[in-house]
Structure formats: structure tokens, C-alpha cells
Amino acid sequence: MSILLPSGFEVVKFSDLDYDGMTVEIQYKGVPVAQISHDKGIALQEIAIPTRFSPENCLFAFNLNEFLEVLKIASDMLREMHPDAK
């Protein structure tokens, strides 16, 4: 099953042997950009972001809630810096 959004993002159920349970993969225009797992528990979901800039054999994996928090902070900071922000 997958959910395709008009923005070009798609969320796909994914089975990855590196994880104990099912994961979901987030793709943008067919390119994987992140994978969310719940191996540590549903309340401790992690988001893994593959990047070509990371050191070899390094996977950026973060607690999903903490990552969402930092994204909100970064977005708020940009909003505050914008002269037309409300």
C-alpha cells in the first residue's frame, strides 16, 4: 500500500531486513528520502535519512518526535527572520 500526494511525496509500506518490523518509506518523485521504523516501540519511532554526504556505513537515524520538534523550531526561526512574517 502507498499514499501518493499531489506534492510528489509518496509514503510506502516497506519491509527492510535491517529492521525487525515493517517500516514506511518516504519518497519524493520516486526517490527515497527517509524511512520511519518502530523497532524501539511505537512511542520511540525513528526516522532514518540516507545521504550521499554521510560517512561510509553511516546512517542518520533520529527519534522521530525530536526530529519533528527541531523542524518546527527551524521553520519558526525562518518565519521570525522573514520581514513579512505574521
C-alpha positions, -999 to +999 in steps of 0.1 A: +000+000+000+012+035-007-002+070-004+008+094-033+004+131-025+000+159-051+033+174-039+052+145-053+058+128-020+047+092-015+045+071+017+051+034+011+049+004+034+083-012+033+099-043+046+136-038+053+158-066+066+177-041+088+146-037+109+126-061+130+092-049+119+076-031+089+087+004+081+074+032+060+095+048+033+090+084+023+098+091-014+099+123-033+092+118-070+102+082-067+135+088-048+137+075-012+143+104+012+136+089+046+124+057+064+105+055+096+107+025+119+092+015+152+117-012+163+122+006+197+085+009+202+057+030+187+064+059+210+101+058+201+098+058+163+130+067+144+135+084+111+165+074+090+177+098+063+201+084+038+225+110+025+253+108+000+272+133+022+274+109+052+305+090+061+306+054+046+284+030+065+268+058+085+231+062+087+215+093+101+187+080+124+169+102+148+140+099+172+110+110+151+094+133+177+127+150+184+133+155+146+097+169+142+105+193+171+137+206+155+119+210+121+092+231+138+119+252+156+138+257+123+106+267+105+096+291+133+131+307+131+128+312+094+093+327+099+107+351+125+135+362+102+112+370+073+102+406+072+066+398+062+061+371+088+029+373+109 
